[in-house]
């Protein structure tokens, strides 16, 4: 995490932090601590939601949304909800994607995504 933050911070005039709905995400406190240790003078804002964060940057000429794909997916849905398909929305819900048409569905009780690269 620190390496990615270190690469992006010099390009930023400010950073807006927001929590995401993922059990694997870093907290805004953790991110703020990393940012402060690398660039203490950078303007840092914490928002309670991505919607609030996007509202806070409405007048900015350029905005970079970075973090997890869950955050980027949520941003796409908020910015242009008509363009987000049901399948894309499903990717943000921590549920397995529906099987392709004609594929046999597997039966199980664990709905968490599985790492196939074990």
Rosetta blueprint (number, residue, H / E / L):
1 X L
2 X H
3 X H
4 X H
5 X H
6 X H
7 X H
8 X H
9 X H
10 X L
11 X L
12 X L
13 X L
14 X E
15 X E
16 X E
17 X E
18 X E
19 X L
20 X L
21 X L
22 X L
23 X L
24 X L
25 X L
26 X L
27 X L
28 X H
29 X H
30 X H
31 X H
32 X H
33 X H
34 X H
35 X H
36 X H
37 X H
38 X H
39 X L
40 X L
41 X L
42 X L
43 X E
44 X E
45 X E
46 X E
47 X E
48 X L
49 X L
50 X H
51 X H
52 X H
53 X H
54 X H
55 X H
56 X H
57 X L
58 X L
59 X L
60 X L
61 X L
62 X L
63 X L
64 X L
65 X L
66 X L
67 X L
68 X L
69 X H
70 X H
71 X H
72 X H
73 X H
74 X H
75 X H
76 X H
77 X H
78 X H
79 X H
80 X L
81 X H
82 X H
83 X H
84 X L
85 X L
86 X H
87 X H
88 X H
89 X H
90 X H
91 X H
92 X L
93 X L
94 X L
95 X L
96 X L
97 X L
98 X L
99 X L
100 X L
101 X L
102 X L
103 X L
104 X L
105 X L
106 X L
107 X L
108 X L
109 X L
110 X L
111 X L
112 X L
113 X L
114 X L
115 X L
116 X L
117 X L
118 X L
